[in-house]
Amino acid sequence: MKISLNWLKEYIDLNQSPEELGKILTDTGLEVEGLDPFEQVKGGLKGLVVGEVLTCVPHTNADKLKVTTVDLGGDAPTQIVCGAPNVAQGQKVIVATVGATLYPEGHEPFQIKKAKIRGEVSQGMICAEDEIGLGQSHAGIMVLDTDLPNGTPAAEYFDLTDDTIIEIGLTPNRADAASHIGVARDLKAALKQEVKWPDVSAFSVDNTNSKITVSVENEEACPRYSGISISNVSVKESPEWLQIKLKTLGLEPINNVVDITNFVLHETGQPLHAFDASQIKGDKVVVKTLSEGTKFTTLDDKERKLKAADLMICDGEGNGMCIAGVFGGKGSGVKESTTDVFLESAYFSPDYIRKTAQHHQLKTDASFRYERGTDPNITVYALKRAALLIKELAGGEISSEITDLYPTPIEDFKVPVKYKNVHRLIGKDISKDRIKEILTLLDIKITEETEDSFLALVPPYRVDVQREADIVEEILRVYGFNNVDLPDHVQSDYLAEFPSTDKDKIQKTITELLVSQGYYEILTNSLTKPQYAENAPELNEKESVQILNKLSEDLAVLRQSLLHTGLEVAAYNINRRQSNLRLFEFGKSYFHIEDSYVEKQKLAIYLTGDIENENWINKSRKVTFHDLYQTVTSVISRLISKEVTTDVTHDSPFAYGLVVKLGQKELAKLGKVNTSTCKKAGIKQEVFYAEIDWNLLMKKAANSVTFEEVSKFPEVRRDLSLVIDKKVTFEEIKALATGKNQKFIKAINVFDVYEGENIGEDKKAYAISFTLEDKEKTLTDKVIDKTMNNLIRLFENNLNAIIRK
């Protein structure tokens, strides 16, 4: 947002430099992103002065040139060669001195240098108006009528005023500061200076000849609508002062009436719209919505199809004249032939304006303010301000009383505040008098004050201040963040309660983890075939959630498992020669249990085909159960640090697999999908599937990570070969080895498994490595041997293991 410093000074007394002012505004929350000089004429006429032609004689070597001497206010006259036909002795002229840069209209800038022209020295240039960017004429040099001393800067003669444009990075919550007076209000609080609002006391109605009436049919979208008629105006070019003000903000002047509406918007923050009264059929303005798909041509000559929720300003015959608060219509705007004007000033619902502007991709100065929230109590003031300016600059008469439809006035926000919370959130005790002073300067009233608290009445234009924490922020930003000392121990505090676990962030973390392992995320339809539940032993057909208005028999129920919809995706890809698949999906399963409906969030993982493609070092390798188990383990260990246990399962839909448990609760199931299930999906290759209970995983996810120092003492590895019964699982071996009395066991790993006739039909042999470590000292052989002997004894006594030596 751009703010002109010169313009700002009209509403508040300022003597600070632009840099000082920028720091003050930034400290109050209006971050200044840039301070840019504004030049009314490009280059600011730097190096150009008023001069007087003392002599003027023809050039001896050129018929069309003249050699002049010009008094520039120095000790001696300056010789300049000039080609203008109207140059003559005694004239007051504008001279560009050596070193000055000129910005001629329609041409590239150039610098004045000392030169020889046909043998005569020339030390400057006597200028025409187009050569210095002040006009189009090149008929001759500018001849001045002035008594200013020679050498006076040209900028002083033309009354050019330098300005600074303050570029403010306005945050969405600060719609109240989207104007010059809005910024002045913040400076009022920071500098304790009063804001000087333009006087509208001269406003009066000249006659009531206008017959235009107003009706608001959608009061939700338009809580307040104000309007006035002005007759016999003369639409023409705006005066220079008004054009300059708009140009400083990057706006192109259009005509005096439209320019005034833009001026008042950037002055007060209240958007206005001027209609050509002759185009208001039926002499009636109606604020309402039109039918879905109604065509409307806007000022940019584009035909747009309206949504049913688009608020429109219509005439008495129901024809749209303007998209309310967003963009005007082609036929109803003010033009040169306009003589009678109807001026609108309204408060529109931010929700309606935001949706309309977003749908039509229209971002205007008006919609920018309306969709953030304007001041409902300023509409009439802005009308009076604009009407007085129109009378001054365009003539005419105010030909109606002000129409002001405001059936339900918007009240101040009532915010209870406790002093202890102010001190707690700011981190510093601020006196009650200073708190009240700051809030009063911010137009926030204090009522129902007690020793410990008060009730703040916040004006409606401060749409961002509706909670106690907002009031505290207002106090702090004016008091000054830099005035709060940083304590020795930094801590934070808040009034609201926040969830301990950010589920979206965690889901993103796991997504990134799986993608880094070569997986692709899929998203399947929650609606699926009833046959899946009918034919799958692990699913209960009676628990299927039936769709009342089903689109087809294939989309008749909500899924109970993500397996079957995922197999559809796998089959689709395999049939198109994409047989090596690593897929995952976050989704819900649905159940109708007794009289209630249950949703369960799941993470499904699918693996099929080759895990590794053939290359010059390795042959291709098919996916195995252990590849899936490794993925599931990486997901679980990424979020929880608690130990999980596993049990073997052969339950459908798995040919074989594992159940991962967290305590007594089932956290995940994984395994090889049985052949019959794959065949029903049209898949002939092996598929491995895992389904993780995402809700349980979220509930147990650690909020923090604990780190410990790396041990200074070395690890020791010892190996054992055990012959055990086939029914004994590695989990049982691990549980024995890591029991309470085995404090030196850091890690256990199986590096070989053997089954065969040499050890017996019902036996298997595990080759296991044990990593031992003492974090307090180096392990001795005696301690190591004792630990390994304890392990051997445990395995022999509890598992009937035979130790192979």
C-alpha positions in Angstrom: 0.0 0.0 0.0 1.3 3.4 -0.9 1.0 6.5 1.3 2.1 10.0 0.2 4.1 11.8 2.9 2.9 15.2 1.8 -0.7 14.0 1.7 -0.3 12.4 5.1 0.9 15.7 6.6 -2.5 17.2 5.8 -4.1 15.1 8.5 -1.5 15.1 11.3 1.4 17.4 12.2 4.7 15.7 11.4 8.3 17.0 11.5 10.1 13.7 11.4 12.3 12.7 8.5 10.9 9.9 6.2 13.3 7.5 7.7 12.3 8.3 11.3 8.6 8.1 10.3 9.2 4.7 8.7 10.7 3.3 11.9 7.8 4.6 14.0 5.2 3.0 11.6 7.1 -0.3 11.5 7.2 -0.3 15.3 3.4 0.1 15.5 2.8 -2.8 13.2 2.6 -1.0 9.8 5.8 -2.4 8.4 7.4 0.1 6.0 8.9 -1.8 3.1 10.3 1.1 1.2 10.7 4.9 1.1 10.6 6.1 -2.6 11.1 9.7 -3.7 8.3 11.0 -6.0 9.1 13.6 -8.6 6.3 15.5 -10.2 8.5 15.8 -13.2 10.9 13.0 -13.9 14.4 14.0 -12.7 12.9 16.8 -10.6 14.4 19.4 -12.9 17.7 19.0 -11.1 20.4 21.1 -12.7 17.9 23.4 -14.4 17.8 27.1 -13.5 16.2 30.4 -14.5 18.5 32.4 -16.8 18.4 35.7 -18.7 19.6 36.0 -22.3 22.1 38.9 -22.3 23.2 38.7 -26.0 22.0 36.8 -29.0 23.9 36.8 -32.4 23.8 34.6 -35.4 26.2 31.7 -35.6 29.0 32.4 -38.2 29.1 28.8 -39.5 25.4 27.8 -39.3 22.4 29.8 -40.6 19.8 28.2 -38.1 21.9 28.5 -35.0 22.5 31.5 -32.6 25.2 32.1 -30.1 23.9 33.5 -26.8 25.4 34.6 -23.5 23.1 33.8 -20.6 23.2 35.2 -17.0 22.8 32.1 -14.7 23.4 34.1 -11.5 27.1 33.4 -11.5 30.1 35.7 -11.7 30.3 35.6 -15.5 27.8 34.9 -18.3 27.6 31.5 -19.9 27.9 31.0 -23.6 25.2 28.7 -25.1 24.6 27.8 -28.8 20.8 27.6 -29.4 18.8 26.5 -32.4 15.4 27.8 -31.3 13.9 30.3 -33.7 12.3 32.4 -30.9 15.4 32.9 -28.8 16.1 36.7 -28.3 18.0 39.1 -26.1 16.3 40.0 -22.8 14.3 36.8 -22.4 14.0 34.9 -19.2 14.5 31.2 -20.0 15.0 27.8 -18.5 18.6 26.6 -18.9 19.9 23.1 -18.3 23.4 23.4 -17.0 26.4 21.2 -17.8 25.9 17.8 -16.0 22.1 18.0 -15.8 20.1 15.1 -17.2 17.0 15.8 -19.3 14.0 13.5 -19.7 12.3 14.7 -22.9 8.7 13.5 -23.7 8.8 10.3 -25.7 12.6 10.1 -25.9 15.5 8.6 -24.0 17.1 10.8 -21.3 20.4 12.4 -22.0 23.0 14.4 -20.1 24.1 18.0 -20.9 27.8 18.2 -21.7 30.2 21.0 -22.6 30.5 20.9 -26.4 31.7 22.7 -29.5 29.0 23.3 -32.1 30.4 24.4 -35.4 33.4 25.9 -33.7 31.5 27.7 -30.9 31.7 26.6 -27.3 28.3 25.7 -25.8 28.0 25.2 -22.0 24.4 24.3 -21.5 21.0 24.2 -23.2 18.1 26.6 -23.4 15.1 24.4 -23.1 11.7 23.9 -24.7 8.8 22.5 -22.6 8.9 19.0 -24.2 12.7 18.7 -23.5 12.2 18.9 -19.8 9.0 16.8 -19.6 6.5 19.6 -19.0 4.5 19.4 -22.2 4.4 18.4 -25.9 5.4 21.6 -27.6 8.7 21.9 -29.5 7.9 25.1 -31.4 10.5 27.0 -29.5 12.1 27.6 -26.1 10.1 28.5 -23.1 10.0 32.2 -22.4 9.2 33.0 -18.8 7.3 35.9 -17.3 9.0 36.2 -13.9 11.0 38.5 -11.6 12.8 35.6 -9.9 16.6 36.2 -9.7 18.8 34.5 -12.3 20.1 31.2 -11.1 16.8 30.3 -9.3 16.2 26.5 -9.5 13.6 25.7 -12.2 11.7 23.5 -9.6 11.1 26.6 -7.5 9.7 28.5 -10.5 7.3 25.7 -11.5 6.5 25.1 -7.8 7.5 21.5 -7.9 7.3 19.8 -4.5 9.3 16.7 -3.7 7.4 13.9 -2.0 8.2 10.6 -0.4 6.1 7.6 -1.1 5.8 5.3 2.0 5.4 1.6 0.9 3.6 -0.2 3.7 3.3 -4.0 3.7 -0.2 -4.0 5.0 -1.2 -7.3 6.7 -4.7 -8.6 6.0 -5.9 -7.8 9.5 -5.2 -4.1 9.3 -7.9 -2.9 6.9 -8.3 0.1 9.2 -5.0 1.5 8.1 -5.7 1.2 4.3 -5.9 5.0 3.9 -4.0 8.2 4.8 -6.3 8.9 7.7 -6.0 5.3 8.8 -2.2 5.6 8.9 -2.6 9.0 10.7 -4.6 7.3 13.4 -1.7 5.0 14.2 0.7 7.9 14.3 -1.8 9.7 16.6 -1.3 6.9 19.1 2.4 6.7 18.7 3.1 10.5 18.7 0.2 11.7 20.8 -0.8 14.0 18.0 -4.4 14.7 17.0 -5.8 13.7 13.6 -7.2 16.6 11.6 -10.3 15.3 9.7 -11.4 17.4 6.7 -14.2 19.7 7.7 -17.6 18.8 6.2 -19.7 21.3 8.2 -20.4 23.3 5.0 -22.4 20.5 3.6 -26.0 21.4 2.8 -28.8 20.3 0.5 -29.4 22.8 -2.4 -32.7 21.3 -3.5 -34.7 18.0 -3.5 -35.4 17.8 -7.2 -33.9 14.3 -7.5 -36.4 11.5 -7.4 -34.0 8.6 -7.0 -35.0 6.2 -4.3 -33.0 3.3 -2.7 -34.1 -0.2 -1.7 -31.9 -2.9 -0.1 -33.3 -6.4 -0.6 -30.3 -8.3 0.9 -29.5 -6.7 4.2 -27.1 -9.5 5.2 -24.9 -8.6 2.3 -25.4 -4.9 2.7 -26.0 -3.8 6.3 -25.7 -0.1 5.4 -26.3 1.8 2.2 -25.9 5.6 1.8 -26.4 7.7 -1.3 -26.9 11.2 -2.6 -27.8 12.9 -5.9 -25.8 15.8 -7.4 -27.2 17.6 -10.5 -25.8 19.8 -13.2 -22.2 18.8 -12.8 -19.5 19.5 -15.4 -17.4 16.4 -16.0 -13.9 17.4 -17.1 -10.2 17.0 -16.4 -9.3 17.2 -12.7 -7.2 20.1 -11.4 -3.4 19.6 -11.2 -3.3 19.2 -7.4 -5.8 16.3 -7.5 -4.1 14.6 -10.5 -0.7 14.8 -8.6 -2.2 13.2 -5.5 -3.5 10.3 -7.5 -0.3 9.9 -9.5 1.8 9.7 -6.4 -0.1 6.5 -5.6 0.3 5.1 -9.1 -3.3 5.9 -10.2 -4.2 7.4 -13.6 -6.6 10.4 -13.4 -9.8 9.8 -15.3 -12.2 12.8 -14.8 -12.9 15.1 -11.9 -15.9 13.1 -10.5 -14.3 9.7 -10.7 -11.0 11.1 -9.4 -12.8 12.5 -6.4 -14.2 9.1 -5.5 -10.7 7.6 -5.7 -9.3 10.5 -3.7 -11.8 10.0 -0.8 -11.2 6.3 -0.8 -7.4 6.8 -0.3 -8.1 9.6 2.1 -10.6 7.9 4.4 -10.6 4.2 3.4 -14.2 4.3 2.4 -14.9 3.2 -1.2 -17.4 5.3 -3.2 -19.0 4.7 -6.6 -20.5 7.4 -8.9 -23.4 6.5 -11.3 -24.6 8.4 -14.2 -28.1 9.2 -12.9 -29.6 9.3 -16.4 -28.8 5.5 -16.7 -30.7 4.6 -13.5 -34.0 3.4 -15.0 -37.1 3.9 -12.9 -35.2 6.4 -10.8 -34.6 3.6 -8.3 -31.5 1.9 -6.9 -32.0 -1.7 -5.7 -29.3 -3.7 -3.9 -29.9 -7.4 -4.4 -28.6 -10.6 -6.0 -29.5 -11.7 -9.5 -30.1 -15.2 -10.9 -27.3 -17.7 -11.4 -25.6 -17.2 -14.8 -27.0 -13.7 -15.5 -24.7 -11.9 -17.9 -23.1 -8.6 -17.0 -20.6 -6.4 -18.8 -18.1 -4.6 -16.6 -16.0 -1.5 -17.2 -13.2 -3.5 -18.8 -15.6 -4.6 -21.6 -15.7 -8.2 -20.4 -19.0 -10.1 -20.2 -19.2 -12.0 -17.0 -21.6 -14.7 -15.7 -22.8 -13.8 -12.3 -23.1 -16.3 -9.4 -26.3 -16.3 -7.4 -24.4 -14.9 -4.4 -22.9 -11.9 -6.2 -24.4 -8.8 -4.7 -25.4 -6.3 -7.4 -26.5 -2.6 -7.6 -29.4 -2.6 -10.0 -31.8 0.0 -11.4 -35.6 0.0 -11.0 -36.1 -2.5 -13.9 -33.7 -5.0 -12.3 -30.8 -4.4 -14.6 -27.4 -4.7 -13.1 -25.4 -1.5 -12.9 -22.4 -2.5 -10.7 -21.0 -5.5 -9.0 -21.3 -4.2 -5.4 -18.1 -3.3 -3.8 -16.0 -4.8 -6.6 -16.4 -3.3 -10.1 -18.6 -0.9 -12.0 -20.7 -1.7 -15.1 -19.9 -0.4 -18.6 -23.1 1.6 -19.2 -23.7 3.2 -15.8 -20.4 5.0 -15.1 -19.7 8.7 -15.2 -18.5 10.0 -18.6 -18.0 13.4 -20.3 -21.7 13.7 -21.2 -22.8 13.0 -17.6 -24.6 15.9 -16.0 -26.4 14.2 -13.0 -24.7 11.9 -10.6 -25.9 9.5 -7.9 -23.1 8.9 -5.4 -23.0 5.6 -3.4 -21.3 5.0 -0.1 -22.0 1.6 1.5 -20.9 -1.0 4.0 -20.9 -4.4 2.4 -20.4 -7.8 4.1 -16.7 -8.9 3.7 -17.8 -12.5 3.1 -19.9 -11.6 0.1 -17.3 -9.3 -1.5 -14.4 -11.8 -0.9 -16.3 -14.6 -2.6 -17.4 -12.4 -5.6 -13.9 -10.9 -6.1 -12.3 -14.3 -5.9 -14.8 -15.9 -8.3 -14.4 -13.2 -11.0 -10.7 -12.7 -10.3 -11.2 -9.0 -9.8 -8.9 -7.2 -7.4 -9.8 -3.5 -7.1 -9.0 -0.8 -4.5 -12.6 -1.1 -3.4 -12.7 -4.9 -3.1 -9.3 -4.8 -1.3 -10.9 -2.8 1.5 -14.4 -4.2 1.5 -13.3 -7.9 1.8 -11.1 -7.0 4.8 -13.8 -4.9 6.5 -14.4 -1.2 6.3 -15.9 1.2 8.8 -19.7 1.0 8.8 -19.9 4.4 10.6 -18.1 6.5 8.0 -20.4 6.1 5.0 -22.2 9.4 5.5 -19.1 11.4 6.3 -17.4 10.1 3.1 -20.5 11.1 1.1 -20.4 14.7 2.5 -16.7 15.0 1.8 -17.1 13.8 -1.8 -20.2 15.9 -2.5 -18.4 19.1 -1.3 -15.4 18.3 -3.5 -17.7 17.6 -6.5 -19.4 21.0 -6.0 -16.0 22.7 -5.8 -14.4 21.0 -8.8 -17.4 20.1 -11.0 -20.0 22.6 -10.0 -23.6 21.4 -9.7 -26.1 21.2 -6.8 -26.8 18.7 -4.1 -30.3 17.7 -5.2 -31.4 15.3 -2.6 -31.3 14.5 1.1 -28.8 11.8 2.1 -30.4 8.4 1.9 -29.0 6.3 4.7 -30.5 2.7 5.1 -29.0 1.3 8.3 -31.7 -0.9 9.9 -29.4 -2.7 12.4 -26.5 -0.5 13.5 -23.2 -2.4 14.1 -22.2 -2.0 17.7 -18.8 -1.7 19.2 -17.0 -4.9 20.1 -17.1 -5.6 23.8 -13.9 -7.2 25.1 -13.4 -8.0 28.8 -9.7 -7.5 29.8 -7.8 -8.4 33.0 -4.8 -6.3 33.9 -2.9 -9.5 35.0 -3.2 -10.9 31.5 -1.9 -7.7 30.0 1.2 -7.9 32.1 1.6 -11.6 31.6 1.4 -11.6 27.8 3.6 -8.5 27.4 6.1 -9.7 30.0 6.3 -6.3 31.7 4.1 -4.4 34.1 2.7 -1.3 32.4 0.9 1.3 34.5 -2.9 1.4 34.3 -2.7 5.0 33.3 -0.5 4.3 30.4 -2.7 1.4 29.3 -5.8 3.6 29.4 -3.9 6.4 27.6 -2.9 4.0 24.7 -6.3 2.6 24.3 -7.9 6.0 24.3 -5.5 7.2 21.6 -6.6 4.2 19.6 -10.3 5.2 19.9 -10.9 2.2 22.2 -13.2 3.2 25.1 -12.8 1.9 28.6 -15.8 1.1 30.7 -16.8 -0.9 33.8 -13.4 -0.5 35.2 -12.4 -2.2 38.4 -9.2 -2.7 40.3 -8.4 -5.8 38.3 -10.2 -5.5 35.0 -12.1 -3.3 32.5 -14.4 -3.7 29.5 -13.0 -2.4 26.2 -15.4 -1.0 23.6 -13.7 -1.3 20.2 -15.0 0.6 17.2 -16.3 -1.6 14.4 -13.6 -0.4 11.9 -11.1 -2.4 14.0 -12.3 -5.8 12.8 -9.1 -7.4 14.0 -9.6 -6.5 17.7 -12.2 -8.7 19.2 -10.4 -10.8 21.9 -8.5 -10.0 25.0 -5.2 -11.0 23.3 -5.9 -8.5 20.6 -6.3 -5.7 23.1 -3.0 -6.7 24.6 -1.4 -6.6 21.2 -2.7 -3.1 20.6 -1.2 -1.9 23.9 2.1 -3.6 23.1 2.5 -2.3 19.6 2.0 1.3 20.7 4.0 0.9 23.9 6.8 -0.5 21.8 8.2 -4.0 21.5 11.7 -2.5 22.0 10.6 -1.1 25.4 10.1 -4.6 26.8 13.3 -5.9 28.3 14.5 -9.3 27.3 14.6 -11.5 30.4 17.5 -13.8 31.3 15.3 -16.8 30.6 13.1 -16.4 27.6 9.6 -18.1 27.7 6.3 -17.7 25.9 2.8 -17.5 27.1 -0.7 -17.6 25.6 -4.3 -17.4 26.5 -5.6 -20.0 24.1 -5.1 -23.8 24.3 -3.5 -25.5 21.4 -3.5 -29.1 20.4 -0.4 -31.0 21.5 -0.1 -32.8 18.2 -0.2 -31.2 14.7 -1.7 -34.1 12.7 -1.2 -32.3 9.4 2.4 -31.7 10.1 3.0 -35.3 11.1 1.2 -36.6 8.1 3.4 -34.4 5.9 6.5 -35.8 7.7 5.5 -39.4 7.0 4.6 -38.5 3.4 8.0 -37.1 2.9 9.6 -40.2 4.5 7.7 -42.6 2.2 8.4 -40.5 -0.9 12.1 -40.5 -0.1 11.9 -44.3 -0.1 10.5 -44.4 -3.6 6.8 -44.6 -2.8 4.0 -42.7 -4.6 0.9 -41.4 -2.9 -2.5 -42.5 -4.2 -6.0 -41.3 -3.4 -8.8 -43.8 -4.0 -12.6 -43.4 -3.8 -14.2 -44.1 -0.4 -17.3 -45.4 -2.3 -16.7 -49.0 -3.4 -18.4 -52.3 -4.3 -20.5 -54.2 -1.8 -19.0 -57.5 -3.1 -15.7 -56.7 -1.4 -17.3 -57.0 2.1 -19.5 -59.9 0.9 -16.6 -62.0 -0.3 -13.8 -61.1 2.2 -13.7 -63.2 5.4 -12.0 -60.4 7.3 -14.8 -58.0 6.6 -18.4 -58.0 8.0 -21.0 -57.4 5.3 -23.5 -56.3 8.0 -21.2 -53.4 9.0 -21.1 -51.9 5.6 -22.3 -48.2 5.4 -25.0 -48.2 2.7 -25.4 -45.2 0.4 -29.0 -44.0 0.2 -28.8 -42.3 -3.2 -26.1 -44.5 -4.8 -24.8 -43.6 -8.2 -24.3 -47.2 -9.2 -24.0 -50.7 -7.8 -20.2 -50.3 -8.0 -20.4 -47.3 -5.6 -23.0 -48.5 -3.2 -21.2 -48.7 0.1 -18.3 -47.0 2.0 -15.2 -49.1 2.2 -14.3 -51.1 5.3 -10.7 -51.5 4.2 -8.3 -49.6 1.9 -6.9 -52.9 0.5 -9.4 -53.5 -2.3 -9.4 -49.9 -3.7 -5.6 -50.0 -3.6 -5.5 -53.3 -5.5 -7.7 -51.7 -8.2 -5.0 -49.0 -8.6 -2.3 -51.7 -8.7 -4.2 -53.7 -11.3 -4.7 -50.7 -13.4 -1.0 -49.9 -13.5 0.1 -53.6 -13.9 -2.2 -53.9 -16.9 -0.3 -51.0 -18.4 3.1 -52.6 -17.9 3.9 -50.7 -14.7 4.4 -53.8 -12.6 7.0 -52.4 -10.0 4.9 -50.4 -7.6 5.4 -48.8 -4.2 2.2 -47.0 -3.2 0.7 -45.5 0.0 -2.5 -43.9 0.9 -3.9 -41.9 3.9 -7.7 -42.7 4.0 -10.6 -43.7 6.1 -12.5 -46.9 6.6 -16.2 -46.8 7.6 -18.4 -49.1 9.7 -22.0 -49.3 10.7 -21.9 -50.9 14.2 -25.2 -51.4 15.9 -26.8 -47.9 15.8 -23.7 -45.8 15.3 -21.3 -45.0 12.5 -17.6 -45.3 13.0 -14.7 -43.8 10.9 -11.1 -45.1 11.3 -8.2 -43.2 9.8 -5.6 -45.6 8.2 -2.3 -45.5 6.4 -2.1 -48.2 3.8 1.1 -49.3 2.1 1.3 -51.5 -1.0 4.4 -53.3 -2.5 4.6 -55.5 -5.6 7.0 -56.4 -8.4 10.7 -55.8 -8.2 12.2 -53.9 -5.3 15.4 -53.3 -7.2 15.8 -53.0 -11.0 18.5 -55.0 -12.8 21.8 -53.1 -13.3 25.4 -53.9 -14.1 26.2 -54.7 -10.5 23.1 -56.4 -9.2 20.3 -58.6 -10.7 16.7 -57.6 -10.2 15.1 -58.7 -7.0 11.5 -59.4 -6.2 9.7 -57.7 -3.3 9.7 -59.7 -0.1 7.8 -59.4 3.2 10.9 -58.0 4.8 10.9 -55.0 2.5 7.4 -54.2 3.6 8.3 -54.8 7.3 11.3 -52.4 7.0 9.0 -49.7 5.6 6.4 -50.1 8.4 9.1 -50.1 11.0 10.6 -46.9 9.7 7.2 -45.2 9.8 6.4 -46.4 13.4 9.9 -45.6 14.7 9.8 -42.1 13.2 6.9 -41.2 15.4 7.1 -43.3 18.6 10.0 -44.4 20.7 8.1 -47.1 22.7 8.9 -50.7 22.0 6.3 -52.6 19.9 5.7 -56.3 19.8 4.8 -58.6 16.9 2.7 -61.7 16.5 2.5 -64.0 13.5 -0.9 -64.0 11.7 -2.4 -66.1 8.9 -5.7 -64.4 9.0 -7.4 -63.2 5.8 -6.5 -61.3 3.7 -3.0 -62.5 4.3 -1.3 -65.7 3.3 1.1 -64.9 6.1 2.0 -61.8 8.0 2.5 -60.0 11.3 0.4 -58.0 13.7 2.3 -55.1 15.3 1.0 -54.3 18.8 1.6 -51.3 21.0 0.9 -52.7 24.4 -2.4 -54.6 24.0 -3.6 -52.5 21.1 -3.2 -53.5 17.5 -1.2 -50.8 15.7 -0.6 -52.4 12.3 -1.2 -55.5 10.2 1.1 -56.4 7.3 1.8 -59.4 5.1 1.5 -61.1 1.8 -2.0 -60.8 0.3 -3.4 -64.2 -0.4 -3.5 -65.4 -4.0 -7.3 -65.6 -4.2 -7.7 -61.9 -3.2 -5.1 -60.9 -5.8 -6.8 -63.0 -8.5 -10.2 -61.3 -7.8 -8.5 -58.0 -8.4 -7.0 -59.3 -11.7 -3.4 -59.4 -10.3 -1.2 -62.4 -11.0 2.0 -61.3 -9.1 2.6 -61.1 -5.4 1.3 -58.1 -3.5 2.4 -57.2 0.0 0.1 -54.9 2.0 0.2 -53.1 5.4 -2.5 -51.2 7.2 -1.5 -48.9 10.1 -4.0 -47.5 12.6 -3.2 -43.8 12.0 -5.4 -42.6 14.9 -3.6 -44.7 17.4 -0.2 -43.7 15.9 -1.2 -40.0 16.3 -2.3 -40.6 19.8 1.0 -42.1 20.8 3.3 -39.9 18.6 6.0 -38.3 20.7 5.9 -34.5 21.0 9.6 -34.3 21.6 12.8 -36.2 20.9 15.3 -37.0 23.6 19.0 -37.0 22.8 21.9 -38.4 24.7 25.6 -38.0 24.4 27.4 -40.6 22.3 29.2 -43.1 24.5 33.0 -42.5 25.0 33.6 -46.2 25.5 33.9 -48.9 22.7 31.3 -51.4 21.7 32.0 -55.2 21.6 30.3 -57.7 19.3 29.8 -61.4 20.2 27.9 -64.0 18.1 25.9 -67.0 19.1 24.3 -69.8 16.9 21.1 -71.2 18.4 19.2 -74.3 17.3 15.6 -73.8 18.5 12.1 -75.1 17.8 10.5 -73.6 14.7 7.7 -72.2 16.8 10.0 -69.9 18.7 10.0 -66.4 17.3 12.8 -63.9 17.2 10.6 -61.6 19.4 10.9 -64.2 22.2 14.7 -64.4 21.8 14.9 -60.6 21.8 12.7 -60.2 24.9 14.9 -62.6 26.9 18.2 -60.9 25.7 17.0 -57.4 26.6 15.4 -58.2 30.0 16.0 -56.1 33.1 19.2 -57.9 34.1 20.9 -57.6 30.7 22.0 -53.9 31.0 25.0 -54.2 28.6 23.0 -55.5 25.6 22.8 -52.5 23.2 21.6 -54.2 20.0 20.6 -57.7 18.6 20.7 -58.7 15.0 20.0 -62.0 13.1 22.5 -62.4 10.3 21.7 -65.9 9.2 18.8 -68.4 9.4 19.1 -72.1 8.6 16.6 -74.9 8.2 17.4 -78.4 7.0 17.8 -82.1 7.7 21.1 -81.6 9.5 19.4 -80.0 12.5 16.0 -81.8 12.5 12.7 -81.3 10.7 11.1 -79.2 13.5 14.2 -77.1 14.2 15.8 -73.9 12.9 19.1 -72.3 13.5 19.6 -68.6 14.2 23.0 -66.9 13.9 22.7 -63.8 16.1 25.1 -61.0 16.8 25.0 -59.1 20.2 26.4 -55.6 20.6 27.5 -54.9 24.1 28.4 -51.5 25.6 28.9 -50.0 29.0 28.3 -46.2 29.0 30.4 -45.6 32.1 33.6 -47.6 31.5 35.3 -50.0 29.1 34.0 -53.5 29.2 36.4 -56.2 30.4 36.7 -59.7 29.1 35.3 -61.0 32.4 32.1 -58.9 32.2 31.7 -59.8 28.5 32.0 -63.5 29.2 29.7 -63.3 32.2 27.0 -61.6 30.1 27.3 -64.1 27.2 27.1 -67.0 29.7 24.0 -65.5 31.2 22.4 -65.3 27.7 23.3 -68.9 26.9 21.8 -70.1 30.2 18.6 -68.1 29.5 18.2 -69.5 26.0 18.8 -73.1 27.2 16.5 -72.9 30.1 13.6 -71.0 28.6 13.8 -71.9 24.9 15.4 -75.4 25.0 18.0 -74.0 22.7 21.1 -75.8 21.7 24.2 -73.6 21.4 26.2 -74.5 18.3 29.9 -74.2 18.8 
